[in-house]
Amino acid sequence: MLFTSVNFVLFVAVVLLMYYIVPKKWQWIMLLCANVCFYLQAGIRGAVFMLATIISTYICGRMIAKAGDRQKLAMDKLKDIMSKEQKKAYKAKTKRVQKLWMTGCLLFNFGILAVLKYTNFFIGFTSLKPVDFILPMGISFYTFQSMGYIIDVYRGVAEAEKNIFRFALFVSFFPQLMQGPISRWKDLKETLFCPHTFSWAQFEMGLQRVLWGYFKKMVIADRAAIGLATLTGDFSKYTGAYAFLGMLIYAVELYADFTGGIDITIGVAEMFGIRLPENFRQPFFSKSLAEYWRRWHITLCAWFKDYVFYPISMAKWMNKSSKWLKKHISGALGQRFPIYTATLTVWFVTGFWHGASWNFIVWGLLNGIIMLVSQELEPVYAKVDAKLGLKKRKAYQVFEIVRTTAIVCALQMLDYHANIADAFRQFISMFTTANYGSVFSNGMFHIGLSAADYSVLIIGVFIMYVVSFLGREKPVRERLAQKSFALRFALFLAVFLCIAVFGVYGIGYESSQFIYNQF
């Protein structure tokens, strides 16, 4: 059930109506039933895997909690009898038991994800035939969200949920299933289970967000996708300036598509009174690649930082390796080794998470390498800036933003090309094929986009930029909330009419699938 389908809109409307009609103590149960219906329509086979994740994670979480409770009870009863060494040994034993439950849960659920999503990637190295596995809807997102929960329970920063149905609602909340954001248990439970009274102001704010998401997806992203499909259809024909045009079009499509989907997700949740974390914060105002990734897909990057980067960089074996390198090879290398290893591991996994192909692996590693090189060059930048004072100049700040955007767009060429060779060949052709004059005077109108389409794209991008710029200090929705209802209604109507008139529709008046659904 695509977000942009009529069925989804009707589904949300019916669920909203029932959600506010039933007694408040049953609202979360009503929402869980809606989640079940939403997921089952995608197929029963896929639902089995989600059920396996829910049951296994719930049981392991409860066992971790019970081990901790037993330890606390024993310490209270035997605190005057046990020696300091005995207490320490008992705590260590409890921690080992808890770690076994956590590790088992991680291996089981990441094992499911790996088998379903990556089997054919590894089969490609053999003579075996590819396996036709079903890939359950949202498996990457609900797996990461569930595994974040079990790690937090093990670390003691979250309490294990006692009610399996409440935990099932946390895992299966339908608006965020297909493309996130990835929520944390301790944050989402604050609004997911509490009773909600219908609020027109809250409903209006959510509806604003949903309409804005549909505008970005259907008016901008799906229109840009038409041109990109043509450009990627024949690499022998569309080179040089066409490759440059494709790079720009894909950047627009990906941003409008992904942020549009997240806007719909957060907006729908807000209409239920449920608060989801923001996933973007003006990423194209970033002055470095590292800053860009602090602003783009925030919840995924935070997940990798908390559950992959820190555990690797602070592990005991890493500390020993660092000390050995400092002593036997180089102090500088020993000091940097944990950061290098953890960073490259995170970006390797990030790339592999995005897709089971070498394109995404290389894309991830290049992101990590560029950030590490930039980090190593920071002392040089500081010396140059101390002499020239570049960072204080507006022109240089604009240059930093343009430079970062160019790097991001160039790396994204690995996303939509069939293989690494094609991506690099197209990138090089931008500097070796002198067809910019012909492409940007006439050729650009031969890729399925008319002058009217380009006008809509340019105006749409400009509107997105203005909204993003104005929202740096305070979200535009909060600014609008202070204006008159007549003005707000006029803007809502204008956005709705833009979607109705300029939206790109497919069969059955449905837009295309969101890009991040495939991840």
Secondary structure as GFF3:
##gff-version 3
##sequence-region A 1 519
A	DSSP	alpha_helix	6	21	.	.	.	ID=ss1
A	DSSP	three_ten_helix	24	26	.	.	.	ID=ss2
A	DSSP	alpha_helix	27	40	.	.	.	ID=ss3
A	DSSP	alpha_helix	44	78	.	.	.	ID=ss4
A	DSSP	alpha_helix	84	123	.	.	.	ID=ss5
A	DSSP	alpha_helix	139	155	.	.	.	ID=ss6
A	DSSP	alpha_helix	164	172	.	.	.	ID=ss7
A	DSSP	three_ten_helix	174	176	.	.	.	ID=ss8
A	DSSP	alpha_helix	185	192	.	.	.	ID=ss9
A	DSSP	alpha_helix	200	214	.	.	.	ID=ss10
A	DSSP	pi_helix	215	221	.	.	.	ID=ss11
A	DSSP	alpha_helix	222	231	.	.	.	ID=ss12
A	DSSP	alpha_helix	241	271	.	.	.	ID=ss13
A	DSSP	three_ten_helix	283	285	.	.	.	ID=ss14
A	DSSP	alpha_helix	289	295	.	.	.	ID=ss15
A	DSSP	alpha_helix	298	304	.	.	.	ID=ss16
A	DSSP	pi_helix	305	309	.	.	.	ID=ss17
A	DSSP	alpha_helix	310	313	.	.	.	ID=ss18
A	DSSP	alpha_helix	316	328	.	.	.	ID=ss19
A	DSSP	alpha_helix	331	354	.	.	.	ID=ss20
A	DSSP	alpha_helix	358	376	.	.	.	ID=ss21
A	DSSP	alpha_helix	378	388	.	.	.	ID=ss22
A	DSSP	three_ten_helix	390	392	.	.	.	ID=ss23
A	DSSP	alpha_helix	394	416	.	.	.	ID=ss24
A	DSSP	alpha_helix	420	432	.	.	.	ID=ss25
A	DSSP	alpha_helix	436	439	.	.	.	ID=ss26
A	DSSP	three_ten_helix	443	446	.	.	.	ID=ss27
A	DSSP	alpha_helix	451	470	.	.	.	ID=ss28
A	DSSP	alpha_helix	476	481	.	.	.	ID=ss29
A	DSSP	alpha_helix	485	502	.	.	.	ID=ss30
A	DSSP	three_ten_helix	507	509	.	.	.	ID=ss31
A	DSSP	three_ten_helix	515	518	.	.	.	ID=ss32
###
